[in-house]
Amino acid sequence: MILIALLISQTALAMNVNPTPFPVFLKEGFSSILEFEDAPTQVVLGDQNLFQVEKLERAIVIKPLVPYATTNMFVYFKKKETRLFILTASEDNEPTYFKKFASLAPPKATTSSTRQVARVYGRKAVVHKSVFDKKKDFLTVDFEISADASAKIMPDWDRIRLKHKDRFVSPSKLWSERRDVQRDSSIKARLVFTKPNIPFDMRDVSIVVPVKGSTMPFLVSLKPGGS
């Protein structure tokens, strides 16, 4: 098991599209495992003095070396897209003990029964889960965006906002399975808002997801009670 820690030049980053960051919460004394479909070929850690990273077949094991720390981490693969992670260690964290990353299976269209499944997809955004941690004062929203057969959807990830009445809040962390939603498919995404300053029951709170090339964004309300 080898830890690969490298400095990243700005020139190297400019050659690639910036991947969407995925937050990983850690706590000193605990290990977190990230498992992938393919074996990572290279791991690039922002500050190797803050975290220990080991490769384990198709997974990597992360351990914080100090009680409080934050850095970024890039994981490279032979065929898959590069993934970006934001590592945050804190004594108050509920650690991300294990996370498995798997691609959504592409829709098939070879039989009549399969075509019926494909018609289920519609152009919409749906919140599956929203949790407001009042003690830690942050809101986590898991949602899904799907596209119908007419055209793919290109969410404007940089302009996604949390809306409470007339006030808008930018996410502190964002992760998505892919950048675009292809026709007759869907992607899952997660938003984290730090100190959103919203009512605990999340009444009158919604997520605004602008779409490139469209003047009509998705507006998804969060149900009272965080479900």
C-alpha positions as CSV (number, residue, x, y, z in Angstrom):
1,M,0.0,0.0,0.0
2,I,1.5,3.2,-1.1
3,L,0.7,6.9,-0.4
4,I,1.2,9.1,-3.4
5,A,1.4,12.7,-2.5
6,L,2.2,15.2,-5.2
7,L,2.0,19.0,-5.7
8,I,-0.4,19.9,-8.5
9,S,0.6,22.6,-11.0
10,Q,-1.9,25.1,-12.3
11,T,-1.0,24.2,-15.8
12,A,-1.9,20.5,-15.2
13,L,-5.3,21.5,-13.7
14,A,-6.1,23.8,-16.6
15,M,-5.9,20.9,-19.1
16,N,-8.9,19.2,-17.4
17,V,-12.5,20.1,-16.6
18,N,-12.8,20.7,-12.9
19,P,-14.5,17.7,-11.3
20,T,-17.4,18.2,-8.8
21,P,-16.1,18.0,-5.2
22,F,-17.4,15.3,-2.9
23,P,-17.2,16.0,0.9
24,V,-15.6,13.4,3.2
25,F,-15.9,13.9,6.9
26,L,-13.3,12.3,9.1
27,K,-12.4,12.1,12.8
28,E,-9.1,11.3,14.4
29,G,-8.8,7.7,15.5
30,F,-11.2,6.5,12.7
31,S,-10.6,5.2,9.2
32,S,-12.7,6.1,6.1
33,I,-12.8,3.8,3.1
34,L,-13.8,5.0,-0.4
35,E,-14.4,2.1,-2.9
36,F,-14.5,2.6,-6.7
37,E,-15.4,0.5,-9.7
38,D,-11.8,0.7,-11.0
39,A,-8.6,0.6,-9.1
40,P,-7.2,4.1,-8.6
41,T,-3.9,4.7,-10.6
42,Q,-2.9,7.7,-8.6
43,V,-3.9,9.7,-5.5
44,V,-2.9,13.4,-5.2
45,L,-3.3,14.8,-1.7
46,G,-3.2,18.6,-1.1
47,D,-1.3,18.4,2.2
48,Q,0.2,15.0,3.0
49,N,1.0,16.2,6.6
50,L,-2.7,16.3,7.5
51,F,-4.0,12.9,6.3
52,Q,-2.7,9.4,5.6
53,V,-3.9,7.8,2.4
54,E,-3.3,4.1,1.5
55,K,-4.4,2.2,-1.7
56,L,-6.2,-1.0,-1.2
57,E,-7.1,-2.7,-4.5
58,R,-10.2,-0.8,-5.7
59,A,-10.4,1.3,-2.6
60,I,-8.4,3.9,-0.6
61,V,-8.2,4.2,3.1
62,I,-8.0,7.7,4.7
63,K,-6.9,8.5,8.3
64,P,-6.6,12.0,9.7
65,L,-3.2,12.8,11.4
66,V,-4.5,15.8,13.3
67,P,-7.8,16.5,15.1
68,Y,-8.8,19.4,12.9
69,A,-7.8,19.7,9.2
70,T,-9.1,20.4,5.7
71,T,-7.5,19.6,2.3
72,N,-8.4,18.4,-1.2
73,M,-7.7,15.1,-2.8
74,F,-7.7,14.0,-6.4
75,V,-8.1,10.3,-7.4
76,Y,-7.1,9.3,-10.9
77,F,-8.2,6.2,-12.8
78,K,-7.2,4.6,-16.1
79,K,-10.6,5.0,-17.8
80,K,-12.9,6.7,-15.4
81,E,-13.1,10.4,-14.8
82,T,-11.0,12.0,-12.1
83,R,-12.7,12.5,-8.8
84,L,-12.2,15.4,-6.4
85,F,-12.7,15.0,-2.7
86,I,-12.7,17.6,0.1
87,L,-11.4,16.0,3.3
88,T,-12.5,17.6,6.6
89,A,-11.3,16.3,10.0
90,S,-13.0,17.5,13.2
91,E,-13.8,16.1,16.6
92,D,-17.4,17.0,16.1
93,N,-17.8,15.1,12.8
94,E,-19.8,12.0,12.2
95,P,-17.2,10.2,10.1
96,T,-17.8,9.0,6.5
97,Y,-16.9,5.4,7.4
98,F,-17.5,3.8,4.0
99,K,-18.7,5.1,0.6
100,K,-18.9,3.1,-2.6
101,F,-19.0,4.9,-5.9
102,A,-20.8,3.2,-8.8
103,S,-22.0,4.5,-12.1
104,L,-25.7,4.4,-13.1
105,A,-26.4,1.8,-15.7
106,P,-27.2,3.4,-19.0
107,P,-30.9,2.9,-20.2
108,K,-31.4,0.2,-22.7
109,A,-33.8,0.4,-25.6
110,T,-33.9,-3.0,-27.3
111,T,-37.3,-4.4,-26.3
112,S,-40.8,-3.1,-25.9
113,S,-40.7,-3.7,-22.2
114,T,-37.5,-1.7,-21.9
115,R,-39.0,1.2,-23.9
116,Q,-41.8,1.4,-21.3
117,V,-39.2,1.8,-18.6
118,A,-37.5,4.6,-20.6
119,R,-40.7,6.5,-20.8
120,V,-40.7,6.8,-17.0
121,Y,-37.9,9.5,-17.2
122,G,-39.2,13.0,-17.3
123,R,-37.6,16.4,-17.3
124,K,-37.7,17.1,-13.5
125,A,-35.7,17.5,-10.3
126,V,-36.7,15.6,-7.1
127,V,-35.4,15.9,-3.6
128,H,-35.0,12.4,-2.0
129,K,-33.7,13.5,1.4
130,S,-32.9,16.7,3.2
131,V,-31.4,16.7,6.7
132,F,-30.9,19.9,8.8
133,D,-28.5,19.3,11.6
134,K,-29.4,22.0,14.0
135,K,-26.5,21.2,16.4
136,K,-23.8,21.4,13.7
137,D,-25.8,24.1,11.8
138,F,-25.6,22.6,8.3
139,L,-28.1,21.4,5.8
140,T,-27.5,18.4,3.5
141,V,-29.8,17.8,0.5
142,D,-29.8,14.7,-1.7
143,F,-31.6,15.2,-5.0
144,E,-32.0,13.7,-8.5
145,I,-32.3,15.4,-11.9
146,S,-33.7,13.4,-14.8
147,A,-34.1,14.2,-18.5
148,D,-36.7,13.0,-21.0
149,A,-36.0,11.8,-24.5
150,S,-36.1,15.3,-26.1
151,A,-32.7,16.7,-25.0
152,K,-30.0,16.4,-22.3
153,I,-29.9,18.7,-19.4
154,M,-26.9,20.8,-18.4
155,P,-27.3,22.0,-14.8
156,D,-25.4,25.2,-14.0
157,W,-23.7,23.8,-10.9
158,D,-22.0,27.1,-10.1
159,R,-25.3,28.9,-9.7
160,I,-27.3,26.4,-7.6
161,R,-28.8,28.1,-4.6
162,L,-30.8,27.5,-1.5
163,K,-33.8,29.8,-1.5
164,H,-35.7,30.9,1.7
165,K,-38.3,33.4,0.8
166,D,-36.4,36.2,-0.9
167,R,-32.9,35.2,0.3
168,F,-30.4,32.9,-1.5
169,V,-27.6,30.9,-0.1
170,S,-24.7,29.3,-2.0
171,P,-23.7,25.7,-1.1
172,S,-20.4,25.2,0.7
173,K,-20.0,21.7,-0.9
174,L,-21.4,20.1,-3.9
175,W,-21.2,16.6,-5.5
176,S,-22.8,15.0,-8.5
177,E,-22.4,11.7,-10.4
178,R,-21.9,13.5,-13.7
179,R,-21.9,17.1,-15.0
180,D,-24.7,16.6,-17.5
181,V,-27.9,14.6,-17.6
182,Q,-28.1,12.6,-20.9
183,R,-31.5,11.9,-22.6
184,D,-33.7,9.3,-20.8
185,S,-31.4,9.1,-17.8
186,S,-30.9,10.7,-14.4
187,I,-28.1,11.7,-12.0
188,K,-27.9,12.0,-8.3
189,A,-26.4,15.0,-6.5
190,R,-25.7,16.3,-3.0
191,L,-25.5,19.8,-1.6
192,V,-24.2,20.9,1.8
193,F,-25.0,24.3,3.1
194,T,-23.1,25.6,6.2
195,K,-25.0,28.0,8.5
196,P,-28.0,28.3,6.1
197,N,-30.0,30.3,8.7
198,I,-33.3,28.7,7.8
199,P,-36.2,27.5,10.0
200,F,-35.7,24.0,11.4
201,D,-38.9,22.7,9.7
202,M,-37.6,24.1,6.4
203,R,-40.9,25.6,5.5
204,D,-40.7,28.0,2.5
205,V,-37.2,26.6,1.7
206,S,-36.4,25.3,-1.8
207,I,-33.5,24.4,-4.1
208,V,-33.0,26.5,-7.3
209,V,-31.2,24.6,-10.1
210,P,-30.5,26.8,-13.1
211,V,-30.2,25.0,-16.5
212,K,-27.8,26.2,-19.2
213,G,-29.6,27.3,-22.3
214,S,-32.9,27.7,-20.5
215,T,-34.5,30.6,-18.7
216,M,-36.6,28.3,-16.5
217,P,-34.6,26.8,-13.5
218,F,-35.8,23.8,-11.5
219,L,-37.4,24.9,-8.3
220,V,-37.6,22.0,-5.8
221,S,-39.3,22.6,-2.4
222,L,-38.1,20.9,0.7
223,K,-40.8,19.2,2.6
224,P,-41.4,20.3,6.3
225,G,-39.6,18.0,8.7
226,G,-36.6,17.3,6.4
227,S,-38.1,14.3,4.6
